[in-house]
Amino acid sequence: MSADRVTHRPGMTVGAFDGPSPVGRIPVPIRRAAKATIRLGTMATAPWRAGPDFLVIGSKRGGTTTLYHALTRHPQVAALVPRVQRIKSPQYFALHHDRGQAWYRSHFPIRRPGMISGEADPYLLYHPLAPRRVAQEAPEARLVAMLRDPVERAFSHHWDRVKNGVEQLPFLEALDAEPERLAGEVEALLDDPEHPRAAHEHYSYLDRGRYDTQLARWLAAVPARRLLVLRSEDFYARPGEVFTDVCRFLGIRPWIPDEFGRHHAHADRPKVAPEVRERLWPLFAESTDRLADLLGTDPWWAADGPTPTPGSHLLLGDGTALDGTGPQDTAPEGAAGVCAR
């Protein structure tokens, strides 16, 4: 399939939470008219609205929706506007940058003391222009990146695209087609920044799992102290512990929801066959080692899956622990904040 023939399906550019929406039974024309009216009102008050205090930037299929949904239930976190729409992200920094700052800020609540607000767009980690845009337009926002085993992530990404009607090829055929599909896509984005490239967004199954180059791009644009890097498998296994670390990083009091759930999880998704993992892991091995060097950790994944990690550490870029215990010798110069359990 040619990259130029790929189109965005209606509703794909604005993420929403799973589950029934309170407005689901309202006729679509009425909902559209109401949304347009609300957006005009919120744009008129954009100067008084908060920009993002935090951005969950990725990775796709790495637990970002579950994390964001938990954050919006925190007593100190205000959801995007209008809350009834359950907006996860307006996708301004990646897909709708041409709509301008007033449109973007219209999605945020009016600032209140002691409250923060943010969004989660997993395309940001991979988008080549997002780091520069965020650095220029949200210079104080804190960034959270959740990284998942790249083989599992690629398989889940493909399954999700199939379920959403975007992908027609079987998994291994889609991987074989990826180089041709992505050829010239980054260059096209750089040449025409306001024109999204759907193939780059949807068909990047392997390339999005090479986390070292993506994080290096972000660290070249923003101070390391603003970036927290999590391993998705740790969040899946011990969500309360990791969520508490995220709260500390964002400067809000520790709090744990009654339950986390698994948003956008596909219960019918098959497991990755051992022979498929054996074939794919060599494509990610060097990148995973470079990621470990970048973060100053042991590799987070290996040929047989996630690796054990030696204890737990959560560091800011200057080597200061979030619990205030002072500089840590294990923090490499310029390293992002790391949470590994």
Residue frames as qw, qx, qy, qz and C-alpha x, y, z in Angstrom:
[[0.000, 0.888, 0.459, 0.000, 0.00, 0.00, 0.00],
 [0.399, 0.505, -0.030, 0.765, 1.43, 3.37, -0.96],
 [0.286, -0.320, -0.489, 0.759, 2.07, 5.78, 1.88],
 [0.120, 0.013, -0.134, -0.984, 0.27, 8.53, -0.04],
 [0.477, -0.292, -0.632, -0.536, -2.92, 6.46, -0.13],
 [0.398, -0.342, -0.748, 0.406, -3.11, 6.07, 3.65],
 [0.193, -0.589, -0.124, -0.775, -5.68, 8.36, 5.23],
 [0.049, -0.071, 0.708, -0.701, -6.66, 9.14, 8.78],
 [0.259, -0.478, -0.810, -0.223, -9.96, 7.60, 9.75],
 [0.298, -0.666, -0.075, -0.680, -12.52, 9.90, 11.42],
 [0.725, -0.641, 0.007, -0.251, -12.03, 10.11, 15.16],
 [0.902, 0.016, -0.221, 0.370, -8.50, 8.67, 15.13],
 [0.399, 0.514, -0.225, 0.725, -6.71, 11.93, 15.89],
 [0.331, -0.546, 0.321, -0.699, -8.28, 12.51, 19.31],
 [0.391, 0.015, -0.903, 0.178, -7.80, 9.74, 21.86],
 [0.591, -0.446, 0.051, -0.670, -10.54, 8.88, 24.34],
 [0.281, -0.297, 0.848, -0.337, -10.81, 6.46, 27.24],
 [0.277, -0.140, -0.916, -0.253, -12.47, 3.09, 26.98],
 [0.002, -0.385, -0.783, 0.488, -15.95, 2.54, 28.37],
 [0.108, 0.733, 0.621, 0.255, -19.34, 4.10, 27.78],
 [0.182, 0.105, -0.067, 0.975, -19.43, 7.87, 27.44],
 [0.138, 0.495, 0.604, -0.610, -22.21, 9.91, 29.03],
 [0.341, 0.553, -0.104, -0.753, -22.79, 11.60, 25.67],
 [0.193, -0.124, 0.899, 0.373, -22.86, 8.39, 23.62],
 [0.256, 0.511, 0.820, -0.011, -26.62, 8.40, 23.11],
 [0.171, 0.750, 0.102, -0.631, -26.84, 11.99, 21.90],
 [0.741, 0.608, 0.269, 0.102, -27.29, 12.21, 18.09],
 [0.689, -0.034, 0.168, 0.704, -24.02, 12.89, 16.28],
 [0.226, 0.644, 0.238, 0.691, -25.09, 16.21, 14.64],
 [0.426, -0.866, -0.125, -0.230, -26.10, 17.60, 18.02],
 [0.790, -0.462, 0.053, 0.398, -22.84, 16.43, 19.59],
 [0.593, 0.252, 0.200, 0.738, -20.81, 18.07, 16.82],
 [0.022, -0.790, -0.199, -0.579, -22.67, 21.35, 17.20],
 [0.622, -0.780, -0.069, -0.021, -22.21, 21.25, 20.97],
 [0.794, -0.211, 0.099, 0.561, -18.50, 20.51, 20.65],
 [0.407, 0.487, 0.199, 0.747, -18.03, 23.42, 18.22],
 [0.263, -0.851, -0.159, -0.425, -19.85, 25.79, 20.55],
 [0.755, -0.628, -0.001, 0.190, -17.86, 24.66, 23.58],
 [0.738, 0.023, 0.137, 0.660, -14.60, 24.98, 21.68],
 [0.185, 0.706, 0.164, 0.663, -15.41, 28.55, 20.61],
 [0.485, -0.839, -0.065, -0.238, -16.03, 29.44, 24.23],
 [0.820, -0.453, 0.098, 0.336, -12.88, 27.81, 25.53],
 [0.617, 0.326, 0.155, 0.699, -10.78, 29.46, 22.78],
 [0.047, -0.844, -0.122, -0.520, -12.14, 32.86, 23.84],
 [0.585, -0.782, 0.158, -0.146, -10.84, 32.19, 27.35],
 [0.898, 0.220, -0.213, 0.315, -7.56, 30.58, 26.21],
 [0.245, 0.659, -0.386, 0.598, -5.35, 33.31, 27.77],
 [0.498, -0.539, 0.407, -0.544, -6.61, 32.29, 31.22],
 [0.985, -0.051, -0.043, -0.160, -6.22, 28.57, 30.63],
 [0.550, -0.602, 0.555, 0.164, -3.29, 26.51, 31.83],
 [0.569, 0.525, -0.594, -0.218, -0.90, 25.02, 29.35],
 [0.918, -0.092, -0.386, -0.012, 0.33, 21.48, 29.96],
 [0.439, -0.752, 0.462, -0.169, 2.11, 20.82, 33.23],
 [0.492, -0.304, 0.805, 0.132, 2.97, 17.34, 31.99],
 [0.687, 0.430, -0.354, -0.467, 3.00, 15.31, 28.77],
 [0.748, -0.145, 0.646, 0.030, 2.97, 11.52, 28.58],
 [0.291, 0.667, -0.430, -0.534, 4.87, 11.21, 25.31],
 [0.745, 0.300, -0.542, -0.248, 4.84, 7.46, 24.61],
 [0.031, 0.203, -0.760, -0.617, 5.40, 4.80, 23.68],
 [0.685, 0.041, -0.245, -0.685, 2.40, 3.66, 21.69],
 [0.881, -0.131, -0.420, -0.174, 0.89, 0.48, 23.19],
 [0.464, 0.261, -0.630, 0.565, 3.01, 1.07, 26.28],
 [0.377, -0.507, -0.691, 0.352, 0.33, 1.79, 28.88],
 [0.128, 0.115, -0.043, 0.984, 0.00, 5.53, 28.33],
 [0.432, -0.446, -0.376, -0.688, -3.80, 5.57, 28.39],
 [0.702, -0.461, -0.532, 0.104, -3.96, 3.58, 31.62],
 [0.475, -0.170, -0.298, 0.810, -1.43, 5.92, 33.25],
 [0.044, -0.222, -0.122, -0.966, -3.20, 9.05, 32.02],
 [0.543, -0.496, -0.502, -0.454, -6.63, 7.80, 33.08],
 [0.656, -0.433, -0.489, 0.379, -5.25, 7.17, 36.58],
 [0.324, -0.028, -0.138, 0.936, -3.68, 10.62, 36.68],
 [0.215, -0.368, -0.283, -0.859, -6.95, 12.35, 35.78],
 [0.641, -0.558, -0.495, -0.181, -8.55, 10.74, 38.81],
 [0.522, -0.117, -0.426, 0.730, -5.92, 12.20, 41.13],
 [0.143, -0.839, -0.463, 0.249, -7.41, 14.98, 43.30],
 [0.216, -0.719, 0.140, 0.646, -4.74, 17.42, 42.10],
 [0.223, -0.084, 0.688, 0.685, -5.03, 16.70, 38.36],
 [0.489, 0.524, 0.246, -0.653, -7.65, 18.40, 36.20],
 [0.619, 0.270, 0.685, 0.274, -8.80, 16.61, 33.03],
 [0.131, 0.007, 0.438, 0.889, -8.92, 18.21, 29.61],
 [0.346, 0.431, 0.356, -0.753, -11.97, 20.25, 28.59],
 [0.638, -0.413, 0.131, -0.636, -14.75, 19.30, 28.29],
 [0.288, -0.354, 0.858, -0.236, -14.26, 16.49, 30.78],
 [0.780, 0.205, 0.422, -0.413, -17.34, 14.64, 29.53],
 [0.714, 0.600, -0.299, -0.204, -15.52, 13.94, 26.23],
 [0.865, -0.362, 0.307, 0.162, -12.73, 12.10, 28.07],
 [0.568, 0.784, -0.230, 0.097, -10.09, 13.62, 25.81],
 [0.871, -0.289, 0.062, 0.393, -6.66, 12.06, 26.18],
 [0.400, -0.361, 0.269, 0.798, -4.90, 14.51, 23.87],
 [0.459, 0.781, 0.125, -0.404, -5.73, 17.13, 21.23],
 [0.809, 0.116, 0.371, 0.440, -2.60, 15.85, 19.42],
 [0.157, 0.975, 0.005, -0.155, -1.48, 19.41, 18.81],
 [0.270, -0.743, 0.527, 0.311, 2.28, 18.88, 18.83],
 [0.452, -0.104, 0.821, 0.333, 2.11, 16.04, 16.28],
 [0.295, 0.414, 0.791, 0.339, -0.98, 16.29, 14.07],
 [0.045, 0.857, 0.483, 0.172, -2.74, 19.63, 14.61],
 [0.474, -0.365, -0.090, 0.796, 0.05, 22.13, 15.14],
 [0.140, 0.290, 0.390, 0.863, -1.37, 24.35, 12.41],
 [0.289, -0.728, -0.576, -0.235, -4.43, 25.11, 14.57],
 [0.093, 0.660, -0.202, 0.718, -2.39, 27.34, 16.85],
 [0.218, 0.089, -0.723, 0.650, -1.81, 27.92, 20.53],
 [0.451, -0.097, 0.222, -0.859, -5.27, 29.33, 21.30],
 [0.819, 0.000, -0.392, -0.419, -6.91, 26.18, 19.97],
 [0.610, 0.110, -0.729, 0.289, -4.48, 24.01, 21.94],
 [0.049, 0.107, -0.599, 0.792, -4.88, 25.87, 25.22],
 [0.585, -0.165, -0.091, -0.789, -8.66, 25.77, 24.83],
 [0.777, -0.091, -0.610, -0.128, -8.49, 22.09, 25.78],
 [0.445, 0.010, -0.659, 0.606, -7.04, 22.87, 29.21],
 [0.332, -0.769, -0.541, 0.069, -8.91, 23.98, 32.31],
 [0.018, -0.873, 0.125, -0.471, -8.60, 27.45, 33.77],
 [0.503, 0.243, -0.657, 0.506, -5.70, 27.29, 36.17],
 [0.628, -0.704, -0.119, -0.309, -6.48, 26.76, 39.84],
 [0.102, -0.698, 0.638, -0.308, -4.00, 26.85, 42.74],
 [0.520, -0.313, 0.761, -0.230, -2.67, 23.44, 43.66],
 [0.832, 0.348, 0.401, -0.161, -3.94, 21.79, 40.47],
 [0.131, -0.450, 0.663, 0.584, -2.05, 20.57, 37.40],
 [0.786, 0.464, 0.258, -0.318, -3.17, 19.37, 33.99],
 [0.142, -0.489, 0.730, 0.455, -1.61, 17.51, 31.10],
 [0.811, 0.379, -0.095, -0.436, -2.16, 15.17, 28.19],
 [0.610, -0.270, 0.725, 0.169, -0.98, 11.85, 26.79],
 [0.703, 0.637, -0.118, -0.295, -0.06, 11.44, 23.13],
 [0.814, -0.284, 0.448, 0.237, 2.12, 8.38, 22.44],
 [0.701, 0.619, 0.170, 0.309, 3.00, 9.67, 18.97],
 [0.057, -0.979, 0.188, -0.047, 5.11, 12.44, 20.50],
 [0.678, -0.506, 0.474, 0.244, 8.01, 10.16, 21.41],
 [0.691, 0.160, 0.573, 0.409, 8.41, 9.14, 17.77],
 [0.378, 0.876, 0.279, 0.108, 7.46, 12.35, 15.95],
 [0.675, 0.135, -0.029, 0.725, 10.62, 14.13, 14.71],
 [0.074, 0.571, 0.062, 0.816, 9.23, 17.65, 15.23],
 [0.581, -0.693, -0.394, -0.165, 7.58, 17.16, 18.60],
 [0.664, -0.371, -0.268, 0.592, 10.66, 17.72, 20.83],
 [0.272, 0.125, 0.077, 0.951, 11.42, 21.12, 19.31],
 [0.294, -0.561, -0.396, -0.665, 7.77, 22.19, 19.42],
 [0.666, -0.618, -0.413, 0.064, 7.38, 21.16, 23.05],
 [0.594, -0.204, -0.176, 0.758, 10.65, 22.84, 24.02],
 [0.113, 0.238, 0.168, 0.950, 9.48, 26.11, 22.45],
 [0.404, -0.431, -0.316, -0.743, 5.82, 26.11, 23.50],
 [0.789, -0.552, -0.167, -0.209, 5.71, 24.14, 26.77],
 [0.424, 0.593, -0.556, 0.400, 9.18, 24.81, 28.21],
 [0.280, -0.439, 0.633, -0.573, 8.25, 23.95, 31.80],
 [0.897, -0.066, -0.092, -0.428, 6.19, 20.81, 31.17],
 [0.405, -0.424, 0.808, -0.053, 7.42, 17.55, 32.68],
 [0.663, 0.343, -0.506, -0.432, 7.62, 14.59, 30.34],
 [0.665, -0.236, 0.678, -0.206, 6.93, 10.92, 31.00],
 [0.558, 0.401, -0.620, -0.379, 8.00, 8.18, 28.58],
 [0.787, -0.175, 0.535, -0.252, 6.83, 4.58, 29.07],
 [0.351, 0.524, -0.707, -0.320, 8.88, 2.03, 27.15],
 [0.900, -0.040, 0.309, -0.305, 7.66, -1.49, 26.45],
 [0.612, -0.162, 0.707, 0.315, 9.53, -4.58, 25.27],
 [0.231, 0.484, -0.357, -0.765, 9.98, -3.61, 21.59],
 [0.109, -0.031, -0.930, -0.350, 8.93, -7.01, 20.21],
 [0.016, 0.518, 0.810, -0.275, 5.73, -7.04, 22.26],
 [0.118, 0.607, 0.137, -0.773, 5.12, -3.39, 21.42],
 [0.164, 0.282, -0.621, -0.713, 5.43, -3.98, 17.66],
 [0.108, -0.232, -0.951, -0.175, 3.06, -6.94, 17.79],
 [0.008, 0.602, 0.644, -0.471, 0.51, -5.03, 19.88],
 [0.105, 0.512, -0.143, -0.841, 0.79, -1.99, 17.63],
 [0.176, 0.080, -0.779, -0.596, 0.04, -4.09, 14.56],
 [0.089, -0.399, -0.910, 0.067, -2.87, -5.87, 16.25],
 [0.046, 0.611, 0.400, -0.681, -4.35, -2.52, 17.26],
 [0.172, 0.401, -0.376, -0.817, -4.08, -1.16, 13.72],
 [0.159, -0.118, -0.910, -0.365, -5.78, -4.29, 12.36],
 [0.060, -0.517, -0.793, 0.318, -8.59, -3.99, 14.89],
 [0.085, 0.655, 0.187, -0.727, -9.09, -0.36, 13.91],
 [0.662, 0.635, 0.398, 0.000, -9.25, -1.16, 10.20],
 [0.071, 0.903, -0.306, -0.293, -6.04, 0.67, 9.33],
 [0.106, -0.512, 0.824, 0.220, -3.83, -2.34, 8.58],
 [0.873, 0.243, -0.093, -0.412, -4.63, -5.07, 6.05],
 [0.587, 0.462, -0.661, 0.075, -1.36, -7.01, 6.00],
 [0.882, -0.374, -0.269, 0.100, -0.50, -9.88, 8.37],
 [0.487, -0.840, 0.136, 0.199, 2.12, -9.03, 10.98],
 [0.654, -0.303, 0.440, 0.535, 5.29, -10.36, 9.35],
 [0.463, 0.550, 0.465, 0.517, 4.23, -9.06, 5.93],
 [0.081, -0.977, -0.157, -0.117, 3.65, -5.63, 7.46],
 [0.552, -0.698, 0.275, 0.363, 7.15, -5.70, 8.95],
 [0.634, 0.074, 0.510, 0.577, 8.63, -6.64, 5.59],
 [0.271, 0.744, 0.424, 0.440, 6.72, -3.75, 4.00],
 [0.348, -0.853, -0.210, 0.329, 7.73, -1.22, 6.64],
 [0.448, -0.349, 0.266, 0.779, 10.95, 0.08, 5.01],
 [0.180, 0.334, 0.579, 0.722, 9.12, 0.88, 1.77],
 [0.194, -0.802, -0.550, -0.130, 6.13, 2.36, 3.58],
 [0.410, -0.819, -0.124, 0.382, 8.31, 4.65, 5.70],
 [0.591, 0.076, 0.276, 0.754, 10.74, 5.63, 2.94],
 [0.156, 0.383, 0.221, 0.883, 10.85, 9.41, 2.71],
 [0.362, -0.744, -0.542, -0.146, 8.24, 9.94, 5.45],
 [0.496, -0.615, -0.197, 0.581, 10.53, 11.76, 7.88],
 [0.311, -0.043, 0.294, 0.903, 11.88, 13.95, 5.10],
 [0.102, -0.559, -0.579, -0.585, 8.32, 14.77, 4.04],
 [0.438, -0.765, -0.444, 0.156, 7.41, 15.75, 7.61],
 [0.467, -0.468, 0.000, 0.750, 10.43, 18.02, 7.85],
 [0.193, 0.139, 0.449, 0.861, 9.76, 19.62, 4.47],
 [0.364, -0.438, -0.371, -0.734, 6.05, 20.15, 5.16],
 [0.087, 0.084, -0.786, 0.606, 5.66, 20.24, 8.95],
 [0.465, 0.091, 0.338, -0.813, 1.94, 20.99, 8.97],
 [0.757, 0.184, -0.389, -0.491, 1.02, 18.00, 6.78],
 [0.667, -0.355, 0.619, -0.214, 0.77, 14.79, 8.87],
 [0.426, 0.369, -0.774, -0.288, 2.10, 11.58, 7.34],
 [0.851, -0.219, 0.099, -0.466, -0.26, 8.74, 8.16],
 [0.893, 0.197, -0.391, 0.108, 2.16, 5.96, 7.19],
 [0.278, 0.459, -0.570, 0.623, 4.74, 7.37, 9.61],
 [0.481, -0.357, 0.381, -0.704, 2.16, 7.32, 12.39],
 [0.882, -0.061, 0.137, -0.447, 0.51, 3.96, 11.75],
 [0.947, 0.267, -0.180, 0.006, 3.01, 1.61, 10.07],
 [0.198, 0.719, -0.565, 0.352, 6.14, 2.23, 12.19],
 [0.913, -0.352, -0.143, -0.151, 5.99, -1.10, 14.03],
 [0.855, -0.023, -0.179, 0.486, 9.73, -1.77, 14.17],
 [0.356, 0.511, -0.117, 0.774, 11.08, 1.75, 14.06],
 [0.417, -0.723, 0.015, -0.550, 9.14, 2.91, 17.10],
 [0.902, -0.418, -0.092, 0.060, 10.85, 0.22, 19.17],
 [0.672, 0.231, -0.177, 0.680, 14.29, 1.77, 18.64],
 [0.340, -0.882, -0.322, 0.056, 13.95, 3.94, 21.70],
 [0.603, -0.384, 0.025, 0.699, 17.53, 5.17, 21.94],
 [0.279, 0.239, 0.347, 0.863, 17.29, 7.46, 18.90],
 [0.221, -0.739, -0.477, -0.422, 13.91, 8.81, 19.98],
 [0.558, -0.757, -0.232, 0.248, 15.01, 9.64, 23.53],
 [0.557, -0.171, 0.134, 0.802, 18.28, 11.12, 22.28],
 [0.113, 0.514, 0.405, 0.748, 16.24, 13.50, 20.12],
 [0.409, -0.818, -0.353, -0.197, 14.20, 14.56, 23.13],
 [0.665, -0.574, -0.089, 0.470, 17.27, 14.98, 25.34],
 [0.455, 0.132, 0.230, 0.850, 18.78, 17.24, 22.70],
 [0.079, -0.596, -0.371, -0.708, 15.74, 19.53, 22.96],
 [0.543, -0.730, -0.109, -0.402, 14.75, 19.54, 26.66],
 [0.108, -0.611, 0.679, -0.392, 16.66, 19.42, 29.96],
 [0.473, 0.031, -0.881, 0.011, 17.11, 15.86, 31.22],
 [0.049, 0.055, 0.712, -0.699, 15.60, 16.81, 34.60],
 [0.541, 0.171, 0.077, -0.820, 12.22, 17.22, 32.89],
 [0.708, 0.201, -0.549, -0.397, 12.10, 13.68, 31.48],
 [0.579, -0.287, 0.693, -0.319, 11.08, 10.57, 33.41],
 [0.541, 0.285, -0.703, -0.363, 11.55, 7.21, 31.68],
 [0.692, -0.196, 0.543, -0.434, 9.55, 4.20, 32.87],
 [0.094, 0.130, -0.946, -0.283, 9.57, 0.55, 31.86],
 [0.624, -0.148, -0.257, -0.723, 6.01, -0.44, 30.95],
 [0.694, -0.101, -0.713, -0.010, 6.38, -3.95, 32.36],
 [0.242, -0.033, -0.641, 0.727, 7.08, -2.48, 35.81],
 [0.378, -0.027, 0.103, -0.920, 3.89, -0.44, 35.61],
 [0.713, -0.082, -0.526, -0.455, 1.92, -3.53, 34.56],
 [0.632, -0.082, -0.730, 0.247, 3.33, -5.60, 37.43],
 [0.380, -0.448, -0.521, 0.620, 3.32, -2.99, 40.22],
 [0.131, 0.694, 0.364, 0.607, 1.15, -0.09, 39.10],
 [0.424, -0.876, -0.231, -0.007, 0.75, 1.43, 42.56],
 [0.657, -0.475, 0.116, 0.574, 4.50, 1.70, 43.17],
 [0.439, 0.192, 0.386, 0.788, 5.28, 3.17, 39.77],
 [0.050, -0.793, -0.431, -0.428, 2.29, 5.53, 39.91],
 [0.505, -0.811, -0.143, 0.258, 3.53, 6.87, 43.25],
 [0.573, -0.234, 0.265, 0.739, 6.89, 7.60, 41.61],
 [0.229, 0.511, 0.477, 0.678, 5.13, 9.45, 38.79],
 [0.274, -0.888, -0.352, -0.111, 3.18, 11.55, 41.30],
 [0.565, -0.641, 0.040, 0.518, 6.42, 12.55, 43.03],
 [0.482, 0.066, 0.407, 0.773, 7.98, 13.45, 39.70],
 [0.043, 0.642, 0.479, 0.597, 5.00, 15.66, 38.83],
 [0.082, 0.211, -0.361, 0.905, 5.08, 17.36, 42.20],
 [0.630, -0.373, -0.172, -0.659, 1.71, 16.12, 43.44],
 [0.488, -0.429, 0.642, -0.406, 1.04, 14.20, 46.63],
 [0.078, 0.114, -0.982, -0.128, 1.25, 10.39, 46.55],
 [0.657, 0.164, 0.311, -0.667, -2.13, 8.86, 45.81],
 [0.050, -0.090, 0.948, 0.300, -3.25, 5.52, 44.37],
 [0.599, -0.031, -0.229, -0.766, -6.60, 4.91, 42.64],
 [0.776, -0.136, 0.478, -0.389, -8.84, 2.05, 43.71],
 [0.811, 0.156, 0.526, 0.204, -8.06, 0.26, 40.45],
 [0.128, -0.510, 0.450, 0.722, -6.04, 0.93, 37.31],
 [0.758, 0.526, 0.281, -0.263, -7.72, -1.23, 34.65],
 [0.485, -0.154, 0.606, 0.611, -6.18, -1.91, 31.23],
 [0.416, 0.727, 0.154, -0.525, -7.34, 0.67, 28.73],
 [0.545, 0.656, -0.377, -0.361, -7.19, -0.16, 25.02],
 [0.292, -0.328, 0.898, 0.034, -6.08, -3.71, 25.86],
 [0.694, 0.193, -0.434, -0.540, -7.24, -6.37, 23.40],
 [0.689, -0.288, 0.596, -0.296, -8.32, -9.50, 25.29],
 [0.916, 0.316, 0.231, -0.087, -8.40, -11.46, 22.03],
 [0.322, 0.815, -0.477, -0.058, -4.84, -10.59, 21.02],
 [0.974, -0.004, -0.184, 0.131, -2.71, -13.73, 20.60],
 [0.574, -0.704, 0.275, 0.314, 0.71, -14.06, 22.18],
 [0.325, 0.769, -0.507, -0.214, 3.90, -13.52, 20.23],
 [0.994, 0.067, -0.082, 0.016, 5.07, -16.91, 18.99],
 [0.663, -0.588, 0.302, 0.352, 8.56, -17.92, 20.20],
 [0.673, 0.183, 0.434, 0.571, 9.84, -18.25, 16.63],
 [0.196, 0.872, 0.244, 0.375, 8.61, -14.73, 15.83],
 [0.409, -0.901, 0.128, 0.064, 10.38, -13.30, 18.87],
 [0.755, -0.272, 0.386, 0.455, 13.54, -15.18, 17.91],
 [0.541, 0.509, 0.383, 0.550, 13.39, -13.61, 14.47],
 [0.031, 0.911, 0.189, 0.365, 12.67, -10.06, 15.67],
 [0.596, -0.759, -0.038, 0.259, 14.85, -9.64, 18.75],
 [0.662, -0.083, 0.213, 0.714, 18.13, -9.20, 16.81],
 [0.215, 0.670, 0.331, 0.628, 16.52, -6.15, 15.17],
 [0.339, -0.874, -0.096, -0.335, 16.27, -4.48, 18.59],
 [0.841, -0.333, -0.208, 0.373, 19.27, -5.83, 20.50],
 [0.511, 0.159, -0.060, 0.842, 21.77, -3.08, 19.65],
 [0.166, -0.620, -0.165, -0.749, 19.21, -0.33, 20.14],
 [0.722, -0.628, -0.260, -0.129, 18.32, -1.75, 23.57],
 [0.755, -0.203, -0.165, 0.602, 21.98, -1.76, 24.58],
 [0.259, 0.354, 0.047, 0.897, 22.36, 1.86, 23.42],
 [0.436, -0.695, -0.259, -0.509, 19.25, 2.78, 25.41],
 [0.792, -0.504, -0.254, 0.231, 20.82, 1.28, 28.53],
 [0.576, 0.034, -0.059, 0.815, 23.97, 3.34, 27.93],
 [0.022, -0.554, -0.199, -0.808, 21.86, 6.47, 27.46],
 [0.588, -0.666, -0.193, -0.417, 19.94, 5.93, 30.70],
 [0.014, 0.563, -0.698, 0.442, 22.80, 4.49, 32.73],
 [0.797, -0.183, 0.380, -0.432, 20.99, 1.22, 33.45],
 [0.370, -0.106, 0.899, 0.207, 21.31, -2.44, 32.61],
 [0.253, -0.052, -0.654, -0.712, 19.38, -3.43, 29.46],
 [0.534, -0.007, 0.385, -0.752, 15.66, -3.59, 30.17],
 [0.904, 0.235, 0.141, -0.330, 14.89, -6.44, 27.71],
 [0.227, -0.446, 0.820, 0.279, 16.70, -9.41, 26.24],
 [0.290, 0.110, -0.803, -0.510, 16.03, -12.21, 23.75],
 [0.269, -0.315, -0.910, 0.029, 13.65, -13.94, 26.17],
 [0.255, -0.797, -0.485, -0.254, 11.80, -10.81, 27.36],
 [0.211, -0.894, 0.139, -0.369, 12.09, -8.27, 30.21],
 [0.594, 0.235, -0.606, 0.473, 15.21, -8.56, 32.35],
 [0.559, -0.673, -0.399, 0.274, 15.41, -8.41, 36.15],
 [0.204, 0.783, -0.134, 0.572, 16.54, -5.00, 37.33],
 [0.543, -0.043, -0.594, 0.592, 18.80, -4.48, 40.37],
 [0.160, -0.461, -0.512, 0.708, 16.47, -2.81, 42.86],
 [0.173, 0.844, 0.483, 0.153, 14.77, 0.47, 42.14],
 [0.346, -0.343, -0.039, 0.872, 16.00, 3.92, 41.39],
 [0.217, 0.844, 0.460, 0.171, 14.32, 7.12, 40.32],
 [0.491, -0.368, 0.038, 0.789, 16.68, 9.92, 39.46],
 [0.293, 0.919, 0.125, -0.234, 16.54, 13.41, 38.04],
 [0.710, 0.640, -0.086, 0.281, 19.01, 14.57, 35.45],
 [0.047, 0.809, -0.442, 0.384, 21.29, 16.14, 38.05],
 [0.517, 0.142, -0.800, 0.269, 21.57, 12.84, 39.94],
 [0.260, -0.189, 0.526, -0.788, 19.21, 13.87, 42.76],
 [0.101, -0.278, -0.955, -0.016, 16.76, 11.27, 43.97],
 [0.292, -0.531, -0.388, -0.695, 13.12, 12.29, 44.05],
 [0.638, -0.608, -0.467, 0.067, 12.93, 11.42, 47.73],
 [0.106, -0.950, 0.134, -0.262, 15.39, 14.21, 48.42],
 [0.872, -0.416, 0.090, 0.241, 18.26, 12.00, 49.58],
 [0.177, -0.811, 0.377, 0.410, 20.76, 13.91, 47.47],
 [0.467, 0.622, -0.533, -0.333, 23.06, 13.16, 44.54],
 [0.932, -0.077, 0.347, -0.063, 23.48, 9.53, 43.52],
 [0.269, -0.556, 0.653, 0.438, 26.72, 8.17, 42.13],
 [0.519, 0.187, 0.807, 0.209, 24.85, 5.92, 39.70],
 [0.420, 0.817, 0.315, -0.240, 23.37, 8.76, 37.64],
 [0.621, 0.151, 0.334, 0.693, 25.27, 9.31, 34.38],
 [0.069, -0.388, 0.011, 0.919, 25.85, 12.88, 33.32],
 [0.330, 0.183, -0.339, -0.862, 22.80, 14.23, 31.52],
 [0.100, -0.184, -0.971, -0.114, 20.75, 11.10, 32.12],
 [0.471, -0.408, -0.290, -0.726, 17.00, 11.36, 32.16],
 [0.535, -0.294, 0.562, -0.559, 15.07, 10.41, 35.23],
 [0.479, 0.138, -0.836, -0.228, 14.78, 6.63, 35.29],
 [0.678, -0.257, 0.438, -0.532, 12.34, 4.34, 37.03],
 [0.623, 0.234, -0.727, -0.170, 13.31, 0.67, 36.84],
 [0.661, -0.399, 0.438, -0.461, 12.00, -1.97, 39.20]]
